[in-house]
């Protein structure tokens, strides 16, 4: 009887540990979450700008032009951005958290524009 309780306790403890969120440390060579959020926010705003102004502007900017500007604004190389996106893509919980923050900020910005 005592052995069954010990086995049950070990089993429940193992389940509890396996179900808990694991803390993932972002390596030093990866763009930190807060900065990545800012970059992705600017990327989303740039995509909206391309969609809104592409047909009205005779200069015809491409998304690549805007991406280069966003990365330059944040002082990040394209290679570092791509490797950081690979890291975050391999950790979907972190990427989801970042994109949720981006979405929250976009909604907040949209509210400010609508109230003006």
C-alpha atoms as a printed R data frame, in Angstrom:
    type eleno elety resid chain resno       x      y       z
1   ATOM     1    CA   UNK     A     1   0.000  0.000   0.000
2   ATOM     2    CA   UNK     A     2   2.785  2.407   0.938
3   ATOM     3    CA   UNK     A     3   4.632  1.511  -2.254
4   ATOM     4    CA   UNK     A     4   1.536  2.352  -4.354
5   ATOM     5    CA   UNK     A     5   1.294  5.769  -2.676
6   ATOM     6    CA   UNK     A     6   4.950  6.462  -3.404
7   ATOM     7    CA   UNK     A     7   4.508  5.424  -7.044
8   ATOM     8    CA   UNK     A     8   1.368  7.558  -7.321
9   ATOM     9    CA   UNK     A     9   3.191 10.537  -5.812
10  ATOM    10    CA   UNK     A    10   6.135 10.104  -8.202
11  ATOM    11    CA   UNK     A    11   3.771  9.801 -11.162
12  ATOM    12    CA   UNK     A    12   1.790 12.922 -10.185
13  ATOM    13    CA   UNK     A    13   4.979 14.866  -9.538
14  ATOM    14    CA   UNK     A    14   6.350 13.876 -12.963
15  ATOM    15    CA   UNK     A    15   3.088 14.952 -14.618
16  ATOM    16    CA   UNK     A    16   3.141 18.261 -12.791
17  ATOM    17    CA   UNK     A    17   6.710 18.996 -13.864
18  ATOM    18    CA   UNK     A    18   6.067 18.012 -17.482
19  ATOM    19    CA   UNK     A    19   2.966 20.228 -17.686
20  ATOM    20    CA   UNK     A    20   4.532 23.326 -16.188
21  ATOM    21    CA   UNK     A    21   5.862 26.074 -18.443
22  ATOM    22    CA   UNK     A    22   9.557 25.872 -18.985
23  ATOM    23    CA   UNK     A    23  11.487 29.115 -18.772
24  ATOM    24    CA   UNK     A    24  13.482 29.617 -21.946
25  ATOM    25    CA   UNK     A    25  16.491 31.885 -21.705
26  ATOM    26    CA   UNK     A    26  17.007 34.053 -24.767
27  ATOM    27    CA   UNK     A    27  20.674 33.725 -25.832
28  ATOM    28    CA   UNK     A    28  22.843 36.850 -25.977
29  ATOM    29    CA   UNK     A    29  23.147 36.670 -29.770
30  ATOM    30    CA   UNK     A    30  19.350 36.807 -30.187
31  ATOM    31    CA   UNK     A    31  17.403 40.064 -30.261
32  ATOM    32    CA   UNK     A    32  15.761 40.522 -26.818
33  ATOM    33    CA   UNK     A    33  11.974 40.073 -26.656
34  ATOM    34    CA   UNK     A    34  11.170 43.749 -26.046
35  ATOM    35    CA   UNK     A    35  13.322 44.912 -28.959
36  ATOM    36    CA   UNK     A    36  11.938 42.155 -31.184
37  ATOM    37    CA   UNK     A    37   8.447 43.357 -30.325
38  ATOM    38    CA   UNK     A    38   9.367 46.885 -31.410
39  ATOM    39    CA   UNK     A    39  10.867 45.635 -34.675
40  ATOM    40    CA   UNK     A    40   7.839 43.474 -35.475
41  ATOM    41    CA   UNK     A    41   5.498 46.344 -34.598
42  ATOM    42    CA   UNK     A    42   7.341 48.621 -37.016
43  ATOM    43    CA   UNK     A    43   7.250 45.845 -39.630
44  ATOM    44    CA   UNK     A    44   3.470 45.595 -39.296
45  ATOM    45    CA   UNK     A    45   3.100 49.352 -39.612
46  ATOM    46    CA   UNK     A    46   5.372 49.288 -42.675
47  ATOM    47    CA   UNK     A    47   3.272 46.553 -44.269
48  ATOM    48    CA   UNK     A    48   0.177 48.664 -43.712
49  ATOM    49    CA   UNK     A    49   1.935 51.649 -45.269
50  ATOM    50    CA   UNK     A    50   2.897 49.627 -48.340
51  ATOM    51    CA   UNK     A    51  -0.702 48.500 -48.710
52  ATOM    52    CA   UNK     A    52  -2.160 51.978 -48.237
53  ATOM    53    CA   UNK     A    53   0.227 54.089 -50.248
54  ATOM    54    CA   UNK     A    54   1.570 51.792 -52.932
55  ATOM    55    CA   UNK     A    55  -1.060 52.751 -55.470
56  ATOM    56    CA   UNK     A    56  -0.978 56.491 -54.741
57  ATOM    57    CA   UNK     A    57   2.775 56.938 -54.760
58  ATOM    58    CA   UNK     A    58   4.761 57.233 -57.961
59  ATOM    59    CA   UNK     A    59   7.983 56.057 -56.243
60  ATOM    60    CA   UNK     A    60   6.714 52.501 -55.669
61  ATOM    61    CA   UNK     A    61   8.389 51.376 -52.464
62  ATOM    62    CA   UNK     A    62   8.648 47.662 -51.829
63  ATOM    63    CA   UNK     A    63   8.279 45.835 -48.542
64  ATOM    64    CA   UNK     A    64  11.994 45.098 -48.745
65  ATOM    65    CA   UNK     A    65  12.685 48.858 -48.717
66  ATOM    66    CA   UNK     A    66  10.600 49.244 -45.568
67  ATOM    67    CA   UNK     A    67  12.178 46.197 -43.930
68  ATOM    68    CA   UNK     A    68  15.653 47.592 -44.537
69  ATOM    69    CA   UNK     A    69  14.568 50.902 -43.007
70  ATOM    70    CA   UNK     A    70  13.034 49.216 -39.941
71  ATOM    71    CA   UNK     A    71  16.137 47.109 -39.310
72  ATOM    72    CA   UNK     A    72  18.409 50.120 -39.801
73  ATOM    73    CA   UNK     A    73  16.235 52.172 -37.428
74  ATOM    74    CA   UNK     A    74  16.714 49.500 -34.746
75  ATOM    75    CA   UNK     A    75  20.411 48.987 -35.512
76  ATOM    76    CA   UNK     A    76  19.918 45.320 -36.372
77  ATOM    77    CA   UNK     A    77  21.428 43.466 -39.314
78  ATOM    78    CA   UNK     A    78  19.191 41.361 -41.537
79  ATOM    79    CA   UNK     A    79  21.219 38.274 -40.551
80  ATOM    80    CA   UNK     A    80  20.660 38.892 -36.835
81  ATOM    81    CA   UNK     A    81  16.952 39.471 -37.431
82  ATOM    82    CA   UNK     A    82  16.630 36.245 -39.416
83  ATOM    83    CA   UNK     A    83  18.572 34.181 -36.868
84  ATOM    84    CA   UNK     A    84  16.503 35.704 -34.055
85  ATOM    85    CA   UNK     A    85  13.270 34.856 -35.886
86  ATOM    86    CA   UNK     A    86  14.530 31.287 -36.274
87  ATOM    87    CA   UNK     A    87  15.151 31.124 -32.522
88  ATOM    88    CA   UNK     A    88  11.717 32.526 -31.647
89  ATOM    89    CA   UNK     A    89  10.048 30.292 -34.248
90  ATOM    90    CA   UNK     A    90  11.595 27.286 -32.551
91  ATOM    91    CA   UNK     A    91  10.050 28.526 -29.276
92  ATOM    92    CA   UNK     A    92   6.425 29.155 -30.279
93  ATOM    93    CA   UNK     A    93   5.330 30.228 -26.792
94  ATOM    94    CA   UNK     A    94   7.841 33.097 -26.841
95  ATOM    95    CA   UNK     A    95   6.895 34.109 -30.372
96  ATOM    96    CA   UNK     A    96   3.201 34.011 -29.496
97  ATOM    97    CA   UNK     A    97   3.863 36.222 -26.475
98  ATOM    98    CA   UNK     A    98   5.763 38.745 -28.618
99  ATOM    99    CA   UNK     A    99   3.091 38.815 -31.322
100 ATOM   100    CA   UNK     A   100   0.373 39.218 -28.694
101 ATOM   101    CA   UNK     A   101   2.176 42.317 -27.420
102 ATOM   102    CA   UNK     A   102   2.495 43.591 -31.007
103 ATOM   103    CA   UNK     A   103  -1.219 43.030 -31.551
104 ATOM   104    CA   UNK     A   104  -2.077 44.788 -28.281
105 ATOM   105    CA   UNK     A   105  -0.032 47.826 -29.307
106 ATOM   106    CA   UNK     A   106  -1.567 47.896 -32.784
107 ATOM   107    CA   UNK     A   107  -5.047 47.821 -31.263
108 ATOM   108    CA   UNK     A   108  -4.070 50.637 -28.896
109 ATOM   109    CA   UNK     A   109  -2.698 52.713 -31.795
110 ATOM   110    CA   UNK     A   110  -5.833 52.048 -33.804
111 ATOM   111    CA   UNK     A   111  -7.925 53.292 -30.884
112 ATOM   112    CA   UNK     A   112  -5.907 56.512 -30.690
113 ATOM   113    CA   UNK     A   113  -6.366 57.140 -34.410
114 ATOM   114    CA   UNK     A   114 -10.096 56.406 -34.245
115 ATOM   115    CA   UNK     A   115 -10.546 58.856 -31.351
116 ATOM   116    CA   UNK     A   116  -8.893 61.756 -33.173
